[in-house]
């Protein structure tokens, strides 16, 4: 199992981005979380098979219809991975 941390910039708060990300992640069988950050970005930490993480990372590039993503930066994550499902905080 691999984990990635992605930071998503643009109009990504107040547009159901975290909830849509949760739905996508659960459909892919991933665990993790999506959190609004104070600076307006959304942080997504997702864990699972590499191919499924690739799919989620590609989805994050556009997000839900009401979002306007300008940048997605993903990197391997080695922090806390004790996730139970996919949470939105």
Rosetta blueprint (number, residue, H / E / L):
1 X L
2 X E
3 X E
4 X E
5 X E
6 X E
7 X E
8 X E
9 X E
10 X E
11 X E
12 X L
13 X L
14 X L
15 X L
16 X L
17 X H
18 X H
19 X H
20 X H
21 X H
22 X H
23 X H
24 X H
25 X H
26 X H
27 X H
28 X L
29 X L
30 X L
31 X E
32 X E
33 X E
34 X E
35 X E
36 X E
37 X L
38 X L
39 X L
40 X L
41 X L
42 X E
43 X E
44 X E
45 X E
46 X E
47 X E
48 X E
49 X L
50 X H
51 X H
52 X H
53 X H
54 X H
55 X H
56 X H
57 X H
58 X H
59 X H
60 X H
61 X L
62 X L
63 X L
64 X L
65 X L
66 X L
67 X L
68 X E
69 X E
70 X E
71 X E
72 X E
73 X E
74 X E
75 X E
76 X E
77 X L
78 X L
79 X L
80 X L
81 X L
82 X L
83 X L
84 X L
85 X L
86 X E
87 X E
88 X E
89 X L
